[in-house]
Amino acid sequence: LLGASMNVNMDSVTEIFLKLLFLLSVHHWHMAVVGNKYNCDDQLVSALPQSSFSSSSELSNSHSPGFARLNRREGAGGWSPLVSNKYQWLQIDLGERTEITAVATQGGYGSSDWVTSYILMFSDSGRNWKQYRQEESIWAFPGNTNADSVVYYKLQHSIKARFLRFVPLDWNPNGRIGMRIEVYGCTYRSEVVGFDGKSCLIYTLNKKLINALKDVISLKFKTMQSDGILLHREGKNGDHITLELTKGKLSLLINLGDTKTHPSNAQINITLGSLLDDQHWHSVLIEHFNNQVNFTVDKHTHHFHAKGEFSYLDLDYELSFGGIPVPGKSGTFSHRNFHGCFENIYYNGVNIIDLARRH
C-alpha cells in the first residue's frame, strides 16, 4: 500500500473494488499478514534451532539453554544457570508472533535440579517485556516436584508474542535450577497496519446496511507515543465521537454539537487505562446497543447509558482511524495523528484492514 489515507467505499454492491483515495500527501504504510491454524495446540519448541534458545547464564556448555527441550536427554539433560537465584531466565525465540496457549516443564534429566514455581514474560521485540497475569494479578506457575514428570499448564488466556521467557522463582532446595520446557500454540493470524503520525485510514459505510441501534468497533494498538487520535467520526452540526490517546490514557468523547438544543449531558468523556504507550498491544472494544454503551480497554470495561444522546447524534457515514482527515474540525482536540500500529480493525464485523489490503 502506498497511500497514507484510504477511502473504503461500500455504498453499493456493484462497487466491489473499493476506491483508493489519497486524501493526504503520500506517506509510508507497512502491513504484515500471517496465516492461522484452527487447532492451536501445536508443539512449538521441539523443532526450533539451537539459536532460538538463550538464557541469563549457563552452568557449563552441557547445561546450555539449547538442551532445554522437553523429554530430551542431550548434554546434561536440560538447562541450568551458573548460579541458582531469582535473577535467572530461559528465553525462547519462536521466530514470529505466535499465539501461545499452554506451557509444560520438566527438571534436568536424572538430576536433583528442578523448578517448583516460575513466572512467564513475553515480548514482540525481545527487549520490552510484559508479565503474564491472570485475574489481574501476577501469576506464579506451578512447577515440578521431581526431575522427570511433566507439568502441563493450559493458559487461561492466550499470549500473543514472539519471545517467551521463563523466570524461576523457587527450585528444589537440595539441588539447583534445572529446566526442560515445551510451548504449545499456533501461528497468530494478524493483519497489521502502521501509521507514521501523518496518515489516517478512512472507511465509508454502506448507508443501506447501517443499523442505528447497534455499533461495534474493535481493534488493537501499539505505540510509544503518549498522544494521538485512534478513531474519529464527525457530524454536520458539530456532533462527533472521538477516541484519543492522551498522556498514555484512552479517552472516549461523545459530543453533541448543539448544547442549546440538548443542554443536559451534551458531552460524555470516559477515560480508561494508563501507560498505554508502552509498546505492547492493547485491545479496545466500543459497543453501542440502543443507548447502552460499553467501552473496554484491555480487560477493563466502563458501562454507561447515553440517556438519549445517540438519538440526537447527526453523524456522517465516514469513520477515520489514526487521525482526523481535516485538522481543526472538532473542538479543542490536539489533533495529533496516531503514530504506531493497529491490528485487526473490525467495524460491525467488517475487517477494515483486510478490505484495504485486498482492494
Secondary structure as a PSIPRED ss2 file (coil, helix, strand):
# PSIPRED VFORMAT (PSIPRED V4.0)

   1 L C   1.000  0.000  0.000
   2 L C   1.000  0.000  0.000
   3 G C   1.000  0.000  0.000
   4 A C   1.000  0.000  0.000
   5 S E   0.000  0.000  1.000
   6 M E   0.000  0.000  1.000
   7 N E   0.000  0.000  1.000
   8 V E   0.000  0.000  1.000
   9 N E   0.000  0.000  1.000
  10 M C   1.000  0.000  0.000
  11 D C   1.000  0.000  0.000
  12 S C   1.000  0.000  0.000
  13 V C   1.000  0.000  0.000
  14 T C   1.000  0.000  0.000
  15 E C   1.000  0.000  0.000
  16 I C   1.000  0.000  0.000
  17 F C   1.000  0.000  0.000
  18 L C   1.000  0.000  0.000
  19 K C   1.000  0.000  0.000
  20 L C   1.000  0.000  0.000
  21 L C   1.000  0.000  0.000
  22 F C   1.000  0.000  0.000
  23 L C   1.000  0.000  0.000
  24 L C   1.000  0.000  0.000
  25 S C   1.000  0.000  0.000
  26 V C   1.000  0.000  0.000
  27 H C   1.000  0.000  0.000
  28 H C   1.000  0.000  0.000
  29 W C   1.000  0.000  0.000
  30 H C   1.000  0.000  0.000
  31 M E   0.000  0.000  1.000
  32 A E   0.000  0.000  1.000
  33 V E   0.000  0.000  1.000
  34 V C   1.000  0.000  0.000
  35 G C   1.000  0.000  0.000
  36 N C   1.000  0.000  0.000
  37 K C   1.000  0.000  0.000
  38 Y C   1.000  0.000  0.000
  39 N C   1.000  0.000  0.000
  40 C C   1.000  0.000  0.000
  41 D C   1.000  0.000  0.000
  42 D E   0.000  0.000  1.000
  43 Q E   0.000  0.000  1.000
  44 L C   1.000  0.000  0.000
  45 V C   1.000  0.000  0.000
  46 S C   1.000  0.000  0.000
  47 A C   1.000  0.000  0.000
  48 L C   1.000  0.000  0.000
  49 P C   1.000  0.000  0.000
  50 Q H   0.000  1.000  0.000
  51 S H   0.000  1.000  0.000
  52 S H   0.000  1.000  0.000
  53 F E   0.000  0.000  1.000
  54 S E   0.000  0.000  1.000
  55 S E   0.000  0.000  1.000
  56 S C   1.000  0.000  0.000
  57 S C   1.000  0.000  0.000
  58 E C   1.000  0.000  0.000
  59 L C   1.000  0.000  0.000
  60 S C   1.000  0.000  0.000
  61 N H   0.000  1.000  0.000
  62 S H   0.000  1.000  0.000
  63 H H   0.000  1.000  0.000
  64 S C   1.000  0.000  0.000
  65 P H   0.000  1.000  0.000
  66 G H   0.000  1.000  0.000
  67 F H   0.000  1.000  0.000
  68 A C   1.000  0.000  0.000
  69 R E   0.000  0.000  1.000
  70 L C   1.000  0.000  0.000
  71 N C   1.000  0.000  0.000
  72 R C   1.000  0.000  0.000
  73 R C   1.000  0.000  0.000
  74 E C   1.000  0.000  0.000
  75 G C   1.000  0.000  0.000
  76 A C   1.000  0.000  0.000
  77 G C   1.000  0.000  0.000
  78 G C   1.000  0.000  0.000
  79 W E   0.000  0.000  1.000
  80 S C   1.000  0.000  0.000
  81 P C   1.000  0.000  0.000
  82 L C   1.000  0.000  0.000
  83 V C   1.000  0.000  0.000
  84 S C   1.000  0.000  0.000
  85 N C   1.000  0.000  0.000
  86 K C   1.000  0.000  0.000
  87 Y C   1.000  0.000  0.000
  88 Q C   1.000  0.000  0.000
  89 W C   1.000  0.000  0.000
  90 L E   0.000  0.000  1.000
  91 Q E   0.000  0.000  1.000
  92 I E   0.000  0.000  1.000
  93 D E   0.000  0.000  1.000
  94 L E   0.000  0.000  1.000
  95 G E   0.000  0.000  1.000
  96 E E   0.000  0.000  1.000
  97 R E   0.000  0.000  1.000
  98 T E   0.000  0.000  1.000
  99 E E   0.000  0.000  1.000
 100 I E   0.000  0.000  1.000
 101 T E   0.000  0.000  1.000
 102 A E   0.000  0.000  1.000
 103 V E   0.000  0.000  1.000
 104 A E   0.000  0.000  1.000
 105 T E   0.000  0.000  1.000
 106 Q E   0.000  0.000  1.000
 107 G C   1.000  0.000  0.000
 108 G C   1.000  0.000  0.000
 109 Y C   1.000  0.000  0.000
 110 G C   1.000  0.000  0.000
 111 S C   1.000  0.000  0.000
 112 S C   1.000  0.000  0.000
 113 D C   1.000  0.000  0.000
 114 W C   1.000  0.000  0.000
 115 V E   0.000  0.000  1.000
 116 T E   0.000  0.000  1.000
 117 S E   0.000  0.000  1.000
 118 Y E   0.000  0.000  1.000
 119 I E   0.000  0.000  1.000
 120 L E   0.000  0.000  1.000
 121 M E   0.000  0.000  1.000
 122 F E   0.000  0.000  1.000
 123 S E   0.000  0.000  1.000
 124 D C   1.000  0.000  0.000
 125 S C   1.000  0.000  0.000
 126 G C   1.000  0.000  0.000
 127 R C   1.000  0.000  0.000
 128 N C   1.000  0.000  0.000
 129 W C   1.000  0.000  0.000
 130 K E   0.000  0.000  1.000
 131 Q E   0.000  0.000  1.000
 132 Y C   1.000  0.000  0.000
 133 R E   0.000  0.000  1.000
 134 Q E   0.000  0.000  1.000
 135 E C   1.000  0.000  0.000
 136 E C   1.000  0.000  0.000
 137 S E   0.000  0.000  1.000
 138 I E   0.000  0.000  1.000
 139 W C   1.000  0.000  0.000
 140 A C   1.000  0.000  0.000
 141 F E   0.000  0.000  1.000
 142 P E   0.000  0.000  1.000
 143 G C   1.000  0.000  0.000
 144 N C   1.000  0.000  0.000
 145 T C   1.000  0.000  0.000
 146 N C   1.000  0.000  0.000
 147 A C   1.000  0.000  0.000
 148 D C   1.000  0.000  0.000
 149 S C   1.000  0.000  0.000
 150 V C   1.000  0.000  0.000
 151 V E   0.000  0.000  1.000
 152 Y E   0.000  0.000  1.000
 153 Y E   0.000  0.000  1.000
 154 K E   0.000  0.000  1.000
 155 L E   0.000  0.000  1.000
 156 Q E   0.000  0.000  1.000
 157 H E   0.000  0.000  1.000
 158 S E   0.000  0.000  1.000
 159 I E   0.000  0.000  1.000
 160 K E   0.000  0.000  1.000
 161 A E   0.000  0.000  1.000
 162 R E   0.000  0.000  1.000
 163 F E   0.000  0.000  1.000
 164 L E   0.000  0.000  1.000
 165 R E   0.000  0.000  1.000
 166 F E   0.000  0.000  1.000
 167 V E   0.000  0.000  1.000
 168 P E   0.000  0.000  1.000
 169 L E   0.000  0.000  1.000
 170 D E   0.000  0.000  1.000
 171 W E   0.000  0.000  1.000
 172 N C   1.000  0.000  0.000
 173 P C   1.000  0.000  0.000
 174 N C   1.000  0.000  0.000
 175 G C   1.000  0.000  0.000
 176 R C   1.000  0.000  0.000
 177 I C   1.000  0.000  0.000
 178 G C   1.000  0.000  0.000
 179 M E   0.000  0.000  1.000
 180 R E   0.000  0.000  1.000
 181 I E   0.000  0.000  1.000
 182 E E   0.000  0.000  1.000
 183 V E   0.000  0.000  1.000
 184 Y E   0.000  0.000  1.000
 185 G E   0.000  0.000  1.000
 186 C E   0.000  0.000  1.000
 187 T E   0.000  0.000  1.000
 188 Y C   1.000  0.000  0.000
 189 R C   1.000  0.000  0.000
 190 S C   1.000  0.000  0.000
 191 E E   0.000  0.000  1.000
 192 V E   0.000  0.000  1.000
 193 V E   0.000  0.000  1.000
 194 G E   0.000  0.000  1.000
 195 F E   0.000  0.000  1.000
 196 D E   0.000  0.000  1.000
 197 G C   1.000  0.000  0.000
 198 K C   1.000  0.000  0.000
 199 S C   1.000  0.000  0.000
 200 C E   0.000  0.000  1.000
 201 L E   0.000  0.000  1.000
 202 I E   0.000  0.000  1.000
 203 Y E   0.000  0.000  1.000
 204 T E   0.000  0.000  1.000
 205 L C   1.000  0.000  0.000
 206 N C   1.000  0.000  0.000
 207 K H   0.000  1.000  0.000
 208 K H   0.000  1.000  0.000
 209 L H   0.000  1.000  0.000
 210 I C   1.000  0.000  0.000
 211 N C   1.000  0.000  0.000
 212 A C   1.000  0.000  0.000
 213 L C   1.000  0.000  0.000
 214 K E   0.000  0.000  1.000
 215 D E   0.000  0.000  1.000
 216 V E   0.000  0.000  1.000
 217 I E   0.000  0.000  1.000
 218 S E   0.000  0.000  1.000
 219 L E   0.000  0.000  1.000
 220 K E   0.000  0.000  1.000
 221 F E   0.000  0.000  1.000
 222 K E   0.000  0.000  1.000
 223 T E   0.000  0.000  1.000
 224 M C   1.000  0.000  0.000
 225 Q C   1.000  0.000  0.000
 226 S C   1.000  0.000  0.000
 227 D C   1.000  0.000  0.000
 228 G E   0.000  0.000  1.000
 229 I E   0.000  0.000  1.000
 230 L E   0.000  0.000  1.000
 231 L E   0.000  0.000  1.000
 232 H E   0.000  0.000  1.000
 233 R E   0.000  0.000  1.000
 234 E E   0.000  0.000  1.000
 235 G E   0.000  0.000  1.000
 236 K C   1.000  0.000  0.000
 237 N C   1.000  0.000  0.000
 238 G C   1.000  0.000  0.000
 239 D C   1.000  0.000  0.000
 240 H E   0.000  0.000  1.000
 241 I E   0.000  0.000  1.000
 242 T E   0.000  0.000  1.000
 243 L E   0.000  0.000  1.000
 244 E E   0.000  0.000  1.000
 245 L E   0.000  0.000  1.000
 246 T E   0.000  0.000  1.000
 247 K C   1.000  0.000  0.000
 248 G C   1.000  0.000  0.000
 249 K E   0.000  0.000  1.000
 250 L E   0.000  0.000  1.000
 251 S E   0.000  0.000  1.000
 252 L E   0.000  0.000  1.000
 253 L E   0.000  0.000  1.000
 254 I E   0.000  0.000  1.000
 255 N E   0.000  0.000  1.000
 256 L C   1.000  0.000  0.000
 257 G C   1.000  0.000  0.000
 258 D C   1.000  0.000  0.000
 259 T C   1.000  0.000  0.000
 260 K C   1.000  0.000  0.000
 261 T C   1.000  0.000  0.000
 262 H C   1.000  0.000  0.000
 263 P C   1.000  0.000  0.000
 264 S C   1.000  0.000  0.000
 265 N C   1.000  0.000  0.000
 266 A C   1.000  0.000  0.000
 267 Q E   0.000  0.000  1.000
 268 I E   0.000  0.000  1.000
 269 N E   0.000  0.000  1.000
 270 I E   0.000  0.000  1.000
 271 T E   0.000  0.000  1.000
 272 L E   0.000  0.000  1.000
 273 G C   1.000  0.000  0.000
 274 S C   1.000  0.000  0.000
 275 L C   1.000  0.000  0.000
 276 L C   1.000  0.000  0.000
 277 D C   1.000  0.000  0.000
 278 D C   1.000  0.000  0.000
 279 Q C   1.000  0.000  0.000
 280 H C   1.000  0.000  0.000
 281 W C   1.000  0.000  0.000
 282 H E   0.000  0.000  1.000
 283 S E   0.000  0.000  1.000
 284 V E   0.000  0.000  1.000
 285 L E   0.000  0.000  1.000
 286 I E   0.000  0.000  1.000
 287 E E   0.000  0.000  1.000
 288 H E   0.000  0.000  1.000
 289 F E   0.000  0.000  1.000
 290 N C   1.000  0.000  0.000
 291 N C   1.000  0.000  0.000
 292 Q E   0.000  0.000  1.000
 293 V E   0.000  0.000  1.000
 294 N E   0.000  0.000  1.000
 295 F E   0.000  0.000  1.000
 296 T E   0.000  0.000  1.000
 297 V E   0.000  0.000  1.000
 298 D C   1.000  0.000  0.000
 299 K C   1.000  0.000  0.000
 300 H E   0.000  0.000  1.000
 301 T E   0.000  0.000  1.000
 302 H E   0.000  0.000  1.000
 303 H E   0.000  0.000  1.000
 304 F E   0.000  0.000  1.000
 305 H E   0.000  0.000  1.000
 306 A C   1.000  0.000  0.000
 307 K C   1.000  0.000  0.000
 308 G C   1.000  0.000  0.000
 309 E H   0.000  1.000  0.000
 310 F H   0.000  1.000  0.000
 311 S H   0.000  1.000  0.000
 312 Y H   0.000  1.000  0.000
 313 L C   1.000  0.000  0.000
 314 D C   1.000  0.000  0.000
 315 L E   0.000  0.000  1.000
 316 D C   1.000  0.000  0.000
 317 Y C   1.000  0.000  0.000
 318 E E   0.000  0.000  1.000
 319 L E   0.000  0.000  1.000
 320 S E   0.000  0.000  1.000
 321 F E   0.000  0.000  1.000
 322 G C   1.000  0.000  0.000
 323 G C   1.000  0.000  0.000
 324 I C   1.000  0.000  0.000
 325 P C   1.000  0.000  0.000
 326 V C   1.000  0.000  0.000
 327 P C   1.000  0.000  0.000
 328 G C   1.000  0.000  0.000
 329 K C   1.000  0.000  0.000
 330 S C   1.000  0.000  0.000
 331 G C   1.000  0.000  0.000
 332 T C   1.000  0.000  0.000
 333 F C   1.000  0.000  0.000
 334 S C   1.000  0.000  0.000
 335 H C   1.000  0.000  0.000
 336 R C   1.000  0.000  0.000
 337 N E   0.000  0.000  1.000
 338 F C   1.000  0.000  0.000
 339 H E   0.000  0.000  1.000
 340 G E   0.000  0.000  1.000
 341 C E   0.000  0.000  1.000
 342 F E   0.000  0.000  1.000
 343 E E   0.000  0.000  1.000
 344 N E   0.000  0.000  1.000
 345 I E   0.000  0.000  1.000
 346 Y E   0.000  0.000  1.000
 347 Y E   0.000  0.000  1.000
 348 N C   1.000  0.000  0.000
 349 G C   1.000  0.000  0.000
 350 V E   0.000  0.000  1.000
 351 N E   0.000  0.000  1.000
 352 I H   0.000  1.000  0.000
 353 I H   0.000  1.000  0.000
 354 D H   0.000  1.000  0.000
 355 L H   0.000  1.000  0.000
 356 A H   0.000  1.000  0.000
 357 R H   0.000  1.000  0.000
 358 R H   0.000  1.000  0.000
 359 H C   1.000  0.000  0.000
